[in-house]
Amino acid sequence: MEDESRHEELSASSAHGDTAGVSLAGHLLELSEREKEALARALHDELGSSLTAINLDVASVAGQLPDGVARTRLERALRVLKEAVELKRRLIQSLRPSMIDSLGLVATLRMEAEAFEARSGIACAASFGDEPEALDPRVAMALYRVVQDVLRRLETTARASQVTIDLARDEAAGTLLLVIETDDPSAGETGIPLQTLHARLRHLGGGLQCHEADAQAGIRLEARAPNTPPRDADTSLS
């Protein structure tokens, strides 16, 4: 029961923060999201256009050269450019996934889960249902960050063999409920920024709990948030 006690303490410590402190943390997290969005846009627009122009020029020159050292080096440069474009795509996805604005939270979470399973080899069973109606973009991003941070931690430790992700509407509570379970009992102790995720969700009218998934091993994270945050969750610091 020692692990269970640790998880309960962790959940309790994240659940009883000072109201003003949580509010300030929420505002700072909102500002951080704005900065990430601006950086993602710059990577997409400015760096993306530059890489495309370089790729077209190098490919054009390489196509006009006969076989030889020069052409071989330009073709190698094209392969490096392709890797740079893929790195740019991954950075943008990490900073601000464009799908969350164009296709919604459910499609973005599904893509994240599939990509995680392909990269890590850890079985990931996901159930999301339909896209929540009238979902505030800040709530969508907060729930996405929970999934992103948890999967990133599980991929780094490689101690889990499976993870399940469920997103559903809790009609009784009037909130969205995101549940993540994994058979890695150490996942909640280090790496996952539980305090930060809780502060973000609490600022939006929700919260985060972490406890044992069952009597054997593993953890269960429950993230809750309303479709629309309360008025005092405004992003202004004034």
C-alpha positions in Angstrom: 0.0 0.0 0.0 3.1 2.3 0.1 2.7 3.2 -3.6 -1.0 3.9 -3.0 -0.2 6.3 -0.2 2.4 8.1 -2.4 -0.2 8.6 -5.2 -2.9 9.8 -2.7 -0.4 12.3 -1.2 0.5 13.5 -4.7 -3.1 13.9 -5.6 -3.9 15.7 -2.4 -1.0 18.1 -2.6 -2.0 19.1 -6.2 -5.6 19.5 -5.1 -5.2 21.9 -2.3 -3.2 24.9 -3.6 -3.7 28.5 -2.7 -6.4 30.1 -4.8 -4.4 33.2 -5.7 -1.4 31.0 -6.5 -3.3 28.7 -8.7 -4.9 31.7 -10.5 -1.5 33.2 -11.1 -0.1 29.8 -12.3 -3.1 29.6 -14.7 -2.4 33.0 -16.1 1.3 32.2 -16.6 0.4 28.9 -18.4 -2.0 30.8 -20.7 0.8 33.2 -21.6 3.1 30.2 -22.2 0.5 28.7 -24.6 0.4 32.0 -26.5 4.1 32.1 -26.8 4.1 28.5 -28.1 1.4 29.3 -30.6 3.4 32.3 -31.9 6.6 30.2 -32.2 4.7 27.4 -34.0 3.3 29.9 -36.4 6.7 31.4 -37.1 8.2 27.9 -37.7 5.4 27.1 -40.1 5.3 30.3 -42.0 8.9 31.7 -42.0 11.1 28.6 -41.6 8.8 26.5 -43.6 8.8 28.8 -46.6 12.6 29.1 -46.4 13.1 25.4 -46.4 10.8 24.9 -49.3 12.6 27.5 -51.4 16.0 25.9 -50.6 14.7 22.5 -51.4 13.3 23.6 -54.8 16.6 25.4 -55.8 18.8 22.5 -54.7 16.6 19.9 -56.4 16.6 22.0 -59.6 20.4 22.3 -59.7 20.9 18.6 -58.8 18.6 17.6 -61.7 20.7 19.5 -64.2 24.0 18.0 -63.2 25.5 14.8 -64.6 26.4 12.0 -62.3 29.4 12.8 -60.2 30.6 14.2 -56.9 28.6 17.5 -57.1 25.3 15.8 -57.8 25.9 13.2 -55.1 26.5 16.0 -52.6 23.4 17.9 -53.6 21.3 14.8 -53.3 22.7 14.3 -49.9 21.8 17.9 -49.1 18.3 17.2 -50.2 18.0 14.2 -47.8 19.2 16.5 -45.0 16.6 19.1 -46.0 13.9 16.4 -45.8 15.0 15.5 -42.3 14.9 19.2 -41.4 11.4 19.6 -42.7 10.3 16.5 -40.6 12.0 18.0 -37.5 10.1 21.3 -38.1 6.9 19.4 -38.3 7.5 17.5 -35.0 8.4 20.8 -33.3 5.2 22.5 -34.5 3.2 19.5 -33.3 4.8 19.6 -29.9 4.3 23.4 -29.6 0.8 23.8 -31.0 -0.8 21.0 -33.1 -2.6 22.6 -35.9 -5.2 19.8 -36.0 -6.6 20.9 -32.7 -7.9 24.1 -34.3 -8.9 22.7 -37.7 -10.2 19.2 -36.8 -10.8 19.4 -33.1 -9.6 17.7 -29.9 -10.7 14.2 -30.6 -8.9 13.9 -33.9 -5.8 15.4 -32.4 -5.8 13.0 -29.4 -6.4 10.1 -31.8 -3.4 11.1 -33.9 -1.3 11.5 -30.7 -2.2 8.1 -29.4 -1.5 6.4 -32.8 1.9 8.2 -33.2 2.9 7.2 -29.6 2.1 3.5 -30.2 4.0 3.5 -33.5 7.1 5.2 -31.9 7.2 3.4 -28.6 5.7 -0.1 -29.3 3.5 0.4 -26.2 -0.1 -0.7 -26.8 -2.4 2.3 -26.6 -6.1 1.7 -26.5 -8.1 4.9 -27.0 -11.8 5.7 -26.8 -12.9 9.3 -27.5 -16.4 9.3 -28.8 -17.7 12.4 -30.7 -16.1 15.8 -30.6 -17.5 17.8 -27.6 -19.8 20.6 -28.6 -18.9 24.2 -27.9 -15.6 23.3 -26.5 -13.4 26.2 -25.4 -10.0 26.2 -27.1 -8.2 26.6 -23.8 -9.9 23.5 -22.4 -9.1 21.5 -25.5 -5.4 22.5 -25.2 -5.3 21.8 -21.5 -6.7 18.2 -22.0 -4.3 17.7 -24.9 -1.3 18.7 -22.8 -2.3 16.1 -20.2 -2.2 13.4 -22.8 0.9 14.7 -24.5 2.9 15.0 -21.2 1.8 11.6 -19.9 2.6 9.8 -23.2 6.0 11.6 -23.4 6.9 10.4 -19.9 5.8 6.8 -20.7 7.8 6.8 -23.9 10.9 8.0 -22.0 10.9 5.5 -19.2 9.8 2.5 -21.4 8.5 0.8 -18.3 4.9 0.5 -19.4 3.5 -2.2 -21.6 0.1 -0.7 -22.2 -1.9 2.5 -21.7 -5.6 3.3 -22.1 -7.0 6.8 -22.9 -10.7 7.6 -22.6 -12.5 10.9 -23.1 -16.2 11.2 -22.3 -18.9 13.6 -21.0 -19.7 13.2 -17.3 -23.3 14.2 -17.5 -23.8 14.1 -13.7 -20.8 16.4 -13.0 -21.4 18.5 -16.2 -17.7 18.2 -17.2 -15.5 16.4 -19.6 -13.6 13.5 -18.0 -10.3 12.3 -19.5 -9.0 9.1 -17.9 -5.5 7.7 -18.6 -4.4 4.3 -17.1 -1.1 2.7 -17.4 0.6 -0.4 -15.9 3.7 1.7 -15.0 3.4 2.3 -11.3 6.2 4.9 -11.3 4.7 7.1 -14.0 3.1 9.5 -11.5 6.2 10.0 -9.3 8.6 11.7 -11.7 8.5 13.3 -15.1 4.8 14.0 -15.5 4.2 17.6 -14.3 1.2 16.8 -12.3 1.2 20.1 -10.3 1.4 22.1 -13.5 -1.3 20.1 -15.3 -3.6 20.4 -12.2 -3.0 24.2 -12.0 -3.9 24.6 -15.6 -7.1 22.6 -15.3 -8.1 24.1 -12.0 -7.7 27.6 -13.5 -10.3 26.5 -16.1 -12.7 25.1 -13.5 -11.5 21.5 -13.4 -8.7 19.5 -11.8 -6.5 16.4 -11.9 -6.4 13.4 -9.6 -3.8 10.6 -9.6 -4.2 7.3 -7.8 -3.6 3.5 -8.2 -5.3 1.9 -11.1 -5.9 -1.4 -9.3 -4.6 -3.5 -6.4 -1.6 -4.7 -8.4 0.2 -1.9 -10.1 -0.2 1.1 -12.4 -1.7 4.5 -12.0 -5.0 6.2 -13.1 -5.1 9.9 -14.0 -8.5 11.6 -14.0 -8.6 15.1 -15.6 -11.8 17.1 -15.5 -12.8 20.3 -17.1 -16.0 22.1 -18.2 -16.6 22.8 -21.9 -16.5 26.5 -21.0 -14.3 27.9 -18.3 -15.6 30.3 -15.6 -15.3 34.0 -16.3 -12.5 34.5 -13.8 -10.3 32.2 -16.0 -9.8 35.1 -18.3 -6.2 35.2 -19.7 -5.6 38.9 -18.8 -3.2 39.7 -16.0 -4.7 43.1 -15.3 
